[in-house]
Amino acid sequence: MTTSRPSFQAWMILVIGVLTQMAATLAITGPAFLIPYMHADLDFTLTQAGTVAAAPSFGLILTLIAWGAFADRYGERLAMTLGIGLTALASAAAVAVVDSPVRMVIIIAASGAAAASVNSASGRVVMGWFPRHRRGLAMGIRQMSQPLGTSIAAVTVPPVAAAGGFPAYLWFVAAVTGALAIVCFALVRNPPPQDPTRAEVADLERRNPSEPAATADDHTEHEEAGPTSAGEGRAKPSSVFNPYRGDSFLWRIHAVSALLVIPQFAFSTYGLVWLIAVQGIGASAAGAIVAAAQIVGALGRMVVGGLSDRTGSRVGLMRVVAIAAVVLVAAIAFLSLTQTPVAAAIVFVLASTVSVADNGLAFASVAEAAGPRWSGKAMGAQNTGQFVMSALLGPGFGALVTAFGYPVSFGLIALAPLLSLGIIPRRDIDRIT
């Protein structure tokens, strides 16, 4: 096992990736904090304001895989610079149409579609610069950027809009994302290109004996691909095959992540209401509990990622997280039967933390199993599945609560991580040398 330390360049790339993802998150989540302003000051109906708030996420879902493919083909530096730069332009252009809900939705959706570039490209560039024994920590830190970006948006967006209206928010986003576009262009460097490994050369010769195969340097490392789960087949070189066809590992990780994200969005969407309506906690205190859960959850991603580096297993820790999620979501269901504010607050923070702990593990696993030539598309697919699931969960969980109440609804939510236990692969696959 290699013990090389990440370079200064790798850590700088990670910092830029975190900051750029936070800027993209500001653009995507910011309008949601302006729904009261749009309703009261711009005379938008709640439906119109809600549509504007959802527009960036809709644009994001449509382009995540496309941006991942772009990063695979043209490199992370161009993808990040172009995407976050277009986000700045779209935000500035939206200033001219703040009085038109329809045009606002179109342009704000375009800003989200552009910001999607960061989701795949920043993760891809981080994975490319860090050695395997530090990728879990690196991706855990990188995945902190989304909850931190949402927290910053919650703190900064309302005061900015109060001072200068919706246009002030748009100019604020344009300035932040524009500055990060310049930083990406100036400082981001694509990971060093990888020479063909001996495993790739042997596979090329076996598949195409009549064609000249690439040569591998005597010092080129072997591909680090661990044994696969039953029915998954063996890992194959990423340059000569589609990893989605080579084995079932990526499909299984996508499915597991879609299931494990269900408790996460249930807590983030309905946690505040549950604390107030079911546990009788005051609005201010409930808001502080939710904020604390977001911060602890962000730190938890980093800790779990670092732990996966030490244990040498992403999927092993993913299984532990899934078991913990079953127990804690079931505890939330039980606590929904009565008012126990102190216990509810503690368990809620723990459950919220566990519900996001798998995030960095899953992204690291997806990137490693996809290999350097497919990781952008694979991370785009990973993000798409999670965002689609979150979009379905909003009305879906609300309907469950209306029909059955919180105890039964959270009990059903606990089935999601329980089901994931049967899907999690037994061993990691790594196709990044």
N, C-alpha and C positions, 0 to 999 in steps of 0.2 A: 504493500500500500504506500502511495506517495505521501511524502510529508512536506512537500514544497509549500512555501507560504505565498498567499496572494500578493501580487505586486501592488505598488502604490497606484498604478494605473487602474487596477481592478477595483480598489476601494474608491477611487475618484469616480469611476464609471457607476458604481453602486450609489454613491451620493447623488450624482446627477439623475440617475434613474428614479430614485426616491422623490427628489424634488420635482421632476417632470411629471411623474405619476400624480403627485399631490396637486400640481397645477391643473392637470387634466381632470382630476376629481372635483376641483373647485368649479370648473366649467360645467361638469355633468350634474353635480348635486346642487349647485348654487340656486337655480331657479326654484327648487322645492322650498327653500327658505323664504321665498318672495311671494308665495301664494296669497298671504293676507294683504300685502302691498298691491299686488295686481288686482285683487278683488275690490279693495277700498279706494285706491287712487287712480287706477287705470280703467275702472268700471268693467273689468272682465268678470264674467260669471265664474262660479267656482269650477264648473266644467271646463271652461276655456283656460282658466289659470292652471288647473290640474293637468290639462293637455300640454301646455307650455312647459310645465315642470317635468313631465314625462318624456318630452320630445328628445332631449339629449340621450337618454337611455335607449330610446327606440333607434336613433341613428347609430348609436354604439353597437347594438346587436346586429344591425345590418352589415357592418363593415369589419367586424373583428377578424374573421377568417381571411378576408381579402387583404387586410393590412399585414396579417401574419405571413401570407404568401409573398407579399411585397418585400417584407423584411428578409425572408428566406432568399429571395432572388437578388435584391439590390443592396442589402445590408441594413444594419440597425441604425447607423448614423443618418442615412438619408430618410429612412422611415420616421424616425423620431423628429428630426428637424422639419421635414415637410408636414407631418401630421400636426404637431403642436403649433407650427407657424400658420397653417390653415385654420386651426382653432382660433388663433388670435384674429385673423382676418374676418372670419365669420362673426365673431363676437363684436368686432368694430362695425361690421355691416349691419348688424341687428339694431344698432342705435337708431338708424333711420326709419325703422318700422315698428317702434315700440307701441304705437297706437293701433296696430293691426294684429289681432290674435292669429289669423291664418298665416300671414307672412312671418310673424314671430316664430310660430311652430316650425315652419320650413327652415328658417335660417338657424334657429337654435338646434334643430335636429342635425343640420349640416355640421355645426360645431361639435356635437357629440360624435358624429361619424368620423370627423377628422381626429378627434382626441383618442379614438379607439386605437390609433397607431401605437400609442405609448404602452397600452396594455400588453401587447405581444412583443413589440420590439425591445422595450426596456427589460423585460424578463429574459428575452433571448440573449441580449448583450451581457447581462449579468452572468448567466449560465456559461457563456462562452469564455469569460475572463477568469472565472474562479475554478480552482481544481475541485475534484469531487468531494474531498474531505472538508470543504468549506462552502459548498453550494447550498446545503440546507440552511446554514446560518444566513448566507447572503440572500437567499430567496425569502427567508423569514423576515429579514429586515426590509427587503423590497416590498413585501406584502403588507407591512405596517403602513405604507404610504396611503392606502385607500381610507382606512378608518381615521388616520390623522388628517388627511385632506378633508374628509367630511366634517371632522371636528372644527378645523380651521374655517371652513365655509360657514358653519353654524355660528361661529363667533364673529366673523368679519362681514358677512354678506348683509345681514339686517342693518347694522349701523351705516354701512356704505350706502345702501338704498335709502335709508332715512335721511341721510345728508344730501344726496344728489339724485334720488329716484332710480328707476330701473336703468337709465342710461349710465349712471355712475357705476353700477354693478358691471355692466357690459364693458365699459372702459377699463375697469379694474381687472377683469378677466383678460381683456386684450393685452394690457400692460404686462401682467404676470406671465401669460403664455408666450407673448412675444419675446420677453426677456429670456425665457427658457429655450426658445427656438434658437436664439443667438448662442446660448451656452452649449446646446447640443451640437450645433454646427462647428463651434470652435474647439470643443473639448472631447466629444465622444469619438472613440475610435472603434471600428469593428474588431471583433476578436481575431487573433492570428489565424490565417487559413490552415486547415488541417491537411497534411499529406495522407495519401491512402495507407491504411494499415496493412500488415501482412494478411490479416483475416480478409480484408476487402480484396486484396490482390488474388488470394486463393479462390475466393468466391467468384470473382470475375472470370478467372481462368476456367473454373469448373462450369460456369454457365455459358461462356462464350469462348470455347477453345480455339475457334478460328480467328478471333479478334485479338489484337495486342492488348494486354492488360497494363494498367498503370504500375509503376514500380514503387516499391517502398524502401525507404532508406533503412540501413541496417540498424539505425538507432531509433526508428519509429516505434512507438509503443503499440502493443496489442490493444485491440478494442476491448474495453472493460464491460463485458456483458455477462451479468450473472445468470444462473440457471433460472428457468421460467417455471411458472406454475403448471400444473397438469392441464393439458389441452391447449397450452399457449404456444407450443413449438419453441425452437431455439431462436435466440436473438441473431439477426443477420446484419451485415454491414448496411449502414443507412444510405450509402451512395447508390446502391443497386436495387433497392426494392422499396415498396411502400410499407412503412411500419404498421399501418392499419390492416394490411393484408398478411403481413408476416406472422403475427400472433395476435392474441386478444388482449394484451396488456393495456394498451391505450384505451380501448373501448371500456374495459373494466374500471380503469381509473376515472374516466369521464362519468360513468354511471355511479360510482361511489361518491364522487364529488357532488353530483346532482342530488343524491340522497342526503349527504351530510350538510348541504347548504340549506336544507329545509328548516332545521331548527334555528340556524343563524338568522334567516330572514323573518322567521316567526317572532324571534325575540326583538330584532331591530325594528320591526314594523309595529308589533302589538305589545312589546314589553312595557312601554310607558303606560299605556291604557290599562294593562293588567295590574301594574303596581298601584295605580290610582283607584281603579274601579273595584278590583277584587281584594286588594290588601289594605285599602284605605289610607295609603300614604299620600301626603300632600304633593301638589304638582311640582313645587320647587325641589323638594327632597327626592321625588321620583326622577325628575330630570337629572339631578346630581348622580343618582344611582346608575342611570343609563349611561351618562357620560363616563363615570368611573369604569363601567363594564367595557366601554369602547377602548379606553386607554389600557386597561389590564389585558384585554383581548389582543390589542396590538403588540404589547410586550410578550404575550404568550406565544404569538406566531414566531417571534425571534427565538425564544427559549426552546420551543419544540424543534425548530429548524436546526439550532445548534446541537440539540440532543441527538437528532438523526445523524449528524456528522460523527458524533462520538460512538454511537451504537452501530453505525454503518448500515442502517436500514431505514428507508422511508416508509415502506408499506407496513413494517412491523409496528412502528409508532402510530401509523394511521389506524391500525386495528385497536390499539390501546385507546386512542382518541374516540373511536366509534363506541367502544364499550362504555367509556366515561360519559359520552353523550346520552346513551340509552338510560343510564342510571340517573343523570341529573335532569333530563327532560321529564322522566317519570316522576322525579321528586317535585318538579314544578307542577305537574298534574295533580299530585297528592296535596301540595300546599294550596292549590286552587279551591280545595274543599272548605277551607276556613281562613280566617284572617290571622296570620302570624307575621307581622310586618318585618321584624328583625330577621327571623329565619328566611323569610321570602327574599329579602334584600341580599343576604349572603349567598343563598343558593342561586339567585338570579345572576349575580356577578360571576359565580363559578360556571354556571351553565352557559352563559354568554361567551365566556372565555374559551371553554372547551368547544363550543360550536364553531369557532373560527380557527381553532388551533391546527386543523388539517390543511388549511389553505396553502401555506407555503410548501408543505410536504407534497401536496398533489401537484403543484406547478413544477416543483423540482423533478418529481417522478415523470411527469409528462414530457418535459424538455429532455431529460436523459434518455427516456425510452424512444422518443421520436428521432433523436440524433440531430446533428447540426444543420442538416438540409431540410428537415421537416419540423423543427421545433417551433418556428413562428406560426405555421398553420395549426399545429397541435395545440399550442397555448391559446390561439384564437378560438379554436373549437371548445377548449376547456372553459374559457370565459363566456362564450356564447351560451353553452348549456347552463351555466350558473345564472346568467342574467335572465334567460328565458324562464327558468324555474322560479326565480324571484318575482318575475312579472305575473306568473300564474298564482303564486302563493298569496299575494296581496288580497285579491278578492276571494280566493279559495279558502284561506284560513278564516277570513271574516264570515263567510257563509257557514263554516263549521261551528264557529262560536255562536252564531245566531241560532243554529239548529240544535246544538247539543250542549253549549256552555263550555267554559274553559277547561274543567277537569277532563272531560272526554276528548276535547280537541287536542290538548297537549299530550294526552295518552296516545292518540293516533299519530301525532308528530313523532313520538318516541319510537314508532315502528320503522321510521325511515333509517336512522342509524343502525337499528337492529337488522334490517334487511341488507344493509351495506356489508355486514360482517361476512355474509356468504359470497360476496363478490370481490372483496379485496384480494389481490394476488398474494401468493405466499412469499415471493421473492422479488427483489428489484431487478430491473433491466437497465443497463447503462450503455448507450451507443455513442456517448461523447467521450473521446479519449482523454 
